[in-house]
Structures are given as structure tokens and as C-alpha cells.
Amino acid sequence: QVQLVESGGGLVQPGGSLTLSCAASGIAFRTYTMAWYRQAPAKQRELVAQITTGGTTNYAGSVKGRSTISRDNAKNAVYLQMNSLRPEDTAVYYCNARRVWGTEYNYWGQGTQVTVSS
């Protein structure tokens, strides 16, 4: 059974920092591209950051320079460190695992709420 379990969300003041964690189980973690997505109320889910199996990273323009995605293959975990948080960063953040080896495998976590407010 595949599980992606996010943690680390919460309420933070503007300008503050948070680190989200995602623990994966039931997959060959090191073979998956991992990503963080977010979805704000009444908006579509959007990619925040992704990290490939080789460690190549990609960020949405809105978070570039303020966020860092990393992975620990030994712990089957992926992290998203976010700094200089803004109210517009408020959303539910989802962990995603994707692999395309002929067949596409795509898994989601249940999400963790991040609220940036004073």
C-alpha cells in the first residue's frame, strides 16, 4: 500500500519560515520524481517544486529563491523549506510521487494546511 504522509504545516506570520516533510512508504522511493503542489481556495492545484531522481530541482516562479526542495533517499522522505512566507502562500500543500516507466505511477498525499497570516 502506497502512503505519502505530509507534516509540518501550520500557522505562520508573514516573513516566517516553515519546513514541510513527506514520508513515503510502499514505493521504490529513489526511482520516483518527488514534488510539492499546493491548492488555495477556489484555485487550481499548482506545482510548487519538484526534485528528480538525480536531484535536479525545479521551482514555480512564485517561490523561486524563497524555497528549497530536498530528498533523503535513505529515509524515503522529501522536504520543502519555505522562507519569507507571504499570505498568498496560504494553501493546502500536497506531496506527489511520480514515475513513468511505460506505465505512469502517480501518487498523492492527503495534504497539509499552511496558513500565512498575522
N, C-alpha and C positions, 0 to 999 in steps of 0.2 A: 504494500500500500504506500503510495507516494504521499508525503506530507511536506509542506513548506509552512513553517511557523514563524511569523514575524513577531518582533518585540521591540520595545524602545520608544514607542510613540508616546505622546502626551501633550501637555500644555506648556508652551514656552513663550517667553516675551520676545517681541521684535528685537532682532540683533543677536539673539541667543543661538545656541547650538544643540544639536541632537545627533545621536548615532542610532540608526536602526540596524537591527540584526535579523537575519533569516536563517533558521536551521532547517536543513533539508535531510530527508530520510527516504529510503525506498527507491533511490535513483543512483546511478553511477555518476556522482556529482561532478567529478573532474571532466566529464565528457559533455557537460551542458554549458551553454551560454546562460549566464545569470543576469537578471535585470531587475530594476525597481521601476514601477509605474505608479502613477497617482491619479486619483479621480476626485475632483472637487464637486460640490453640489451643483447639479444642473449642467455639468460639463462632461465631455468625453474623457475616457481614460487616456492618459498620455505617458509616453516614455520619459523617465527622468534620467536614468543612467543604465548602461549595460557593460558587462565585462565578459570577454570571450574566454574560451578555454586556455588561450595563450596569454591572457592578461591584458589584451587590448581593451581600452575603455572608450566609451562614447557618452557624451552628455547632451541633454537638452540645453539650448541656448540660455534658457531662463535660470538654470542652476550652474552653468559652467563657471568655474572659478570660485564657487561657494560650496561645492560638494565634491566628495571623493568616494568612489565605489571601490571596494576591495573584496577579495575572496580568500578563504583559507581552505584549501582542498583537504587538508588533514582533519579539519573539524567539520567538513561539509557545511560551511557557512559563508554567507555573503553579507557585507556590511555597506551601509550608506551613511557617511558622516556629512552632516549638513551644518554649515556655518552662516552667520549673518542672515538668519531666517527673517522672512517677511510675511506679513499677513496673507499675501497671495500664495504662499507655500502651504496654506491650510488645505488639507485633503486627507483622504484615506490612501495610504501607501501600501502597494502590493508587491510582493516578491514573485518573480517569474523565473521559471526554468524552461529552456527550450533547446531541443536538439533535432536536427534534420539529418537523418541517415536513411535516405529513401523515404521512410515514413517520418512524419513530423510528430514529435512528442512535445507537448506544451502543458505546463502545469502552473497553477496559481496558488498562492497562499490566501488566507482569509482576510488579510488586510489589518493595518494598524493605523489608528487615527493620529494625525499630527495637527495640532491647533496652535497657530501663532497669533497671540493676542495679548494686549496689555490689560 
